[in-house]
Amino acid sequence: MKHLIDIKDLSIKEIDDMIKVAKDIITNEDKYSHKCDGKKLATLFFEPSTRTRLSFESAMLSLGGNVLGFSEASSSSVSKGETVSDTIRVVGCYSDIIAMRHPKEGAPLVASMKSSVPIINAGDGGHNHPTQTLTDLLTINIEKGRLDNLTIGLCGDLKFGRTVHSLITAMSRYKNIKFVLISPDELKLPEYVKKEVLEKNNIEYAETRNIEEYMSDLDILYMTRVQRERFFNEEDYIRLKDYYILNKKKLDKAKKDLCIMHPLPRVNEISTDIDDDERACYFKQANYGKYIRMALILKMLEVK
């Protein structure tokens, strides 16, 4: 039995195969509508979520399966003191596969050690978010036609952004990838990610506080919000939350085929006047999330 805790749990071939299946689902969705008849997905979300939880549930329902679970820790027995391990042991009795989000880093890994069914990490603290990364890879593949030879700008909260950490790890395995890391000093990419991923794999990168400095070089601009829930100090959050706001003027020097991405939810880091720009891909990105999760569920349940 295989679990998905970290994007590194998947080989490049496995990722490419899932992207191929997801693209086939997009064009032939009816073909997959009964692939998971009789199967149950449990969504255990100990932390708030809209897109990830609903896209998992939509994915399973679109495959003909059923869903059960909870959307906040207070509605589960965790509020009574039950451990994650015990919760997983019990829920495994009622489901065939579990998607789990938790505010504590490493919680899905602990769950996988006790689970009788496959566990999918749907986000753990500021650590990993592998299914968002799969969504991002599918988006890039569809919108740019490739996953190599790209310059990717990552902007905003690079310190706590689990989507950023997972995407860097994934894209570093493709050829000729360059990163531009755009953030205030307080939210810079952690040193361990630079050393263990970028420098270890000889990936070229630049760091800047100015979103416009490298704009003309970018193929992808990946915006992120400053996450209030990751801050211990409200004053620090308020000071940094509006540090970057992408608007039309800041895109003056951008490529005509720039792909603007965002894992959502957006607060105000992308002005709404960009939403109708043909380079804005973030709502399409959210839509693609359903299809790659359908492909992932099929793979993990070993459904042909």
C-alpha atoms as one frame of an Amber mdcrd trajectory, in Angstrom:
protein
   0.000   0.000   0.000   1.315   3.419  -0.981   0.721   6.747   0.749   1.322
  10.267  -0.582   2.899  12.362   2.168   5.529  14.289   0.209   5.747  15.045
  -3.516   9.063  13.133  -3.443   7.034   9.966  -2.792   6.192  10.075  -6.506
   8.676   9.459  -9.294   8.794  11.719 -12.345   7.255   8.886 -14.366   4.392
   8.523 -11.893   3.742  12.276 -12.024   3.867  12.340 -15.820   1.533   9.331
 -16.005  -0.986  11.030 -13.691  -0.854  14.216 -15.747  -1.591  12.125 -18.840
  -4.592  10.487 -17.121  -5.850  13.854 -15.814  -5.727  15.345 -19.316  -7.642
  12.336 -20.629 -10.269  12.805 -17.895 -10.689  16.460 -18.927 -11.581  15.417
 -22.485 -13.364  12.136 -21.668 -14.858  12.566 -18.189 -17.823  10.248 -18.827
 -15.402   7.361 -19.367 -14.354   7.613 -15.708 -17.755   8.173 -14.096 -18.055
   4.671 -12.593 -14.402   3.807 -11.961 -14.801   4.034  -8.176 -18.313   2.666
  -7.739 -18.628   1.344  -4.186 -15.441   3.077  -2.962 -15.388   5.615  -0.105
 -13.089   8.603   0.413 -12.785  10.057   3.929 -11.793  13.733   4.085 -10.320
  14.485   7.510  -9.698  18.220   7.646  -8.389  19.395  11.018  -7.827  22.839
   9.461 -10.161  25.036   7.327 -10.200  24.464   3.571 -12.485  25.213   0.652
 -10.780  24.225  -2.625  -8.756  21.242  -1.451 -11.540  19.553   0.494 -14.268
  20.202  -2.073 -12.047  19.250  -5.007 -11.265  15.916  -3.323 -14.949  15.316
  -2.690 -15.899  16.394  -6.224 -13.163  14.138  -7.628 -14.432  11.057  -5.790
 -18.082  11.772  -6.623 -17.151  12.242 -10.288 -15.530   8.794 -10.202 -18.758
   7.266  -8.879 -17.547   6.890  -5.292 -18.833   8.285  -2.009 -17.379  10.664
   0.564 -17.506  11.031   4.336 -15.546  12.992   6.896 -15.344  16.319   8.723
 -14.210  19.839   7.868 -12.923  21.046  11.235 -11.287  19.448  14.257 -13.989
  20.715  16.619 -16.553  18.448  14.943 -14.437  15.337  15.502 -13.449  13.301
  18.554 -10.097  15.087  18.532 -11.940  17.793  20.498 -12.415  15.132  23.195
  -8.726  14.312  23.257  -8.534  11.461  20.736  -5.135  11.064  19.087  -4.603
  11.279  15.337  -3.456   7.662  15.337  -6.696   6.460  16.929  -8.802   8.588
  14.587  -7.045   7.098  11.563  -7.424   3.521  12.826 -11.168   4.052  13.227
 -11.798   5.940   9.984  -9.876   3.265   8.088 -12.654   0.851   9.077 -15.196
   2.960   7.188 -13.285   4.084   4.087 -11.012   2.902   1.286  -8.766   5.986
   1.144  -8.215   9.065   3.350  -7.329  12.669   2.453  -6.031  14.437   5.555
  -5.179  18.077   6.338  -3.616  18.984   9.659  -2.012  22.134  11.117   0.860
  20.128  12.643   3.749  19.272  10.358   4.277  15.530  10.141   0.773  14.551
  11.280  -0.121  12.801   7.976   3.155  10.853   8.167   2.249   9.652  11.658
  -1.230   8.759  10.390   0.216   6.719   7.520   2.137   4.561   9.988  -1.116
   3.467  11.641  -3.501   3.460   8.688  -5.025   0.383   7.091  -5.868   2.395
   3.933  -3.878   4.824   1.734  -3.313   8.302   3.206  -3.077  11.440   1.065
  -1.488  14.469   2.693  -3.829  17.382   1.888  -1.513  19.862   3.640   0.395
  19.715   6.929   1.248  23.035   8.559   3.893  24.959   6.615   5.513  21.748
   5.442   4.001  19.977   2.407   1.007  20.121   0.098   1.682  17.461  -2.571
  -1.748  17.463  -4.225  -1.583  21.236  -4.712   1.787  20.631  -6.341   0.257
  18.036  -8.657  -2.408  20.633  -9.494   0.331  23.180 -10.204   2.245  20.752
 -12.418  -0.870  19.920 -14.434  -1.592  23.646 -14.811   1.931  24.403 -16.022
   1.883  21.416 -18.380  -1.415  22.496 -19.953  -0.772  26.242 -20.052   2.914
  26.169 -21.074   3.056  22.806 -22.834   6.088  21.643 -20.875   7.600  21.169
 -17.414  11.183  22.018 -18.341  13.068  25.094 -19.582  11.110  27.502 -17.376
  11.871  30.536 -15.221   9.486  30.556 -12.258   8.894  33.517  -9.983   7.606
  32.702  -6.492   6.208  35.726  -4.686   4.982  36.441  -1.157   5.198  34.104
   1.808   8.061  31.787   0.912   8.849  30.983   4.551   5.588  29.353   5.620
   4.172  28.583   2.157   3.865  24.791   1.950   2.722  25.072  -1.672   5.958
  26.896  -2.514   8.150  24.335  -0.757   6.458  21.413  -2.519   6.539  23.099
  -5.942  10.256  23.897  -5.681  10.957  20.280  -4.734   8.950  18.970  -7.680
  10.162  21.373 -10.352  13.806  20.930  -9.324  13.655  17.455 -10.860  12.969
  18.830 -14.346  15.601  20.195 -16.747  16.734  23.813 -16.996  14.524  25.260
 -14.279  15.349  28.650 -12.755  13.667  30.279  -9.758  13.228  33.922  -8.778
  12.389  34.167  -5.067  10.438  37.361  -4.351   9.710  38.153  -0.707  10.384
  40.532   2.190  13.346  39.526   4.343  11.055  38.192   7.072   9.368  35.720
   4.689  12.334  34.460   2.682  12.587  30.834   1.610  13.975  28.727   4.497
  17.683  27.972   4.323  17.072  24.224   4.464  15.030  24.374   1.235  17.792
  26.336  -0.488  20.502  23.947   0.668  18.686  20.607   0.416  16.823  21.264
  -2.827  18.166  24.199  -4.855  21.885  24.116  -4.087  22.071  20.336  -3.820
  20.620  20.018  -7.327  22.553  22.984  -8.762  19.336  24.871  -9.499  19.889
  28.491 -10.478  17.991  31.014  -8.354  17.896  34.698  -7.524  16.415  36.485
  -4.503  14.798  39.922  -4.577  12.327  42.096  -2.690  11.180  43.807  -5.902
   8.425  42.023  -7.831   9.183  44.000 -11.016  12.962  43.432 -11.100  12.826
  40.095 -12.954   9.299  40.350 -14.405  10.438  40.291 -18.042  12.281  36.974
 -17.484   9.389  35.016 -15.995   7.424  32.224 -17.669   5.449  31.559 -14.474
   4.559  33.962 -11.669   3.310  32.063  -8.615   1.688  34.445  -6.137   0.937
  33.481  -2.518  -0.898  35.147   0.332   0.678  36.080   3.633  -0.914  33.516
   5.936  -2.339  34.978   9.133  -2.651  31.489  10.680   1.138  30.943  10.529
   1.989  34.083  12.525   2.423  34.216  16.282   2.444  38.013  16.269  -0.564
  39.873  14.820   1.508  43.036  14.356   3.956  41.208  12.077   1.078  39.878
   9.986  -0.510  43.323   9.580   2.850  44.842   8.626   3.547  42.249   5.912
   0.130  41.252   4.577   0.018  43.910   1.840   3.717  43.822   0.967   2.986
  42.653  -2.581  -0.103  43.491  -4.605   0.068  42.463  -8.257  -1.709  44.907
 -10.551  -1.784  45.670 -14.279   1.000  48.240 -14.107   3.410  45.723 -12.575
   2.781  43.474 -15.600   3.931  46.110 -18.113   7.221  44.305 -18.772   5.825
  40.762 -18.450   5.803  38.262 -21.308   2.631  38.006 -23.374   2.353  34.333
 -22.436   3.191  34.688 -18.740   1.183  32.245 -16.627  -0.010  33.844 -13.359
  -0.808  31.237 -10.719  -2.040  31.281  -7.119  -3.001  28.312  -4.893  -5.873
  30.410  -3.450  -7.513  31.694  -1.335  -6.560  35.140  -2.539  -6.846  38.018
  -0.098  -5.636  41.113  -1.952  -2.233  40.121  -3.342  -3.661  39.978  -6.879
  -5.804  42.900  -7.940  -9.176  41.879  -9.376  -8.431  43.932 -12.486  -6.122
  41.099 -13.547  -8.821  38.416 -13.382  -9.861  38.955 -17.009  -6.285  39.089
 -18.283  -5.556  36.075 -20.499  -2.428  35.457 -18.434  -4.452  34.898 -15.231
  -4.555  31.122 -14.701  -5.497  30.796 -11.028  -9.182  29.940 -11.478  -8.319
  27.431 -14.213  -5.693  26.106 -11.793  -8.411  25.491  -9.166 -10.472  23.629
 -11.767  -7.531  21.446 -12.794  -7.198  20.388  -9.136 -10.268  18.177  -9.419
  -8.917  16.276 -12.413  -5.448  15.589 -11.034  -7.011  14.389  -7.768  -9.248
  12.049  -9.779  -6.108  10.640 -11.406  -4.394  10.339  -8.000  -7.339   8.505
  -6.416  -7.397   6.044  -9.318  -3.665   5.437  -8.927  -3.755   4.956  -5.155
  -6.759   2.631  -5.297  -5.065   0.776  -8.181  -8.100   1.243 -10.414  -7.299
   0.746 -14.100
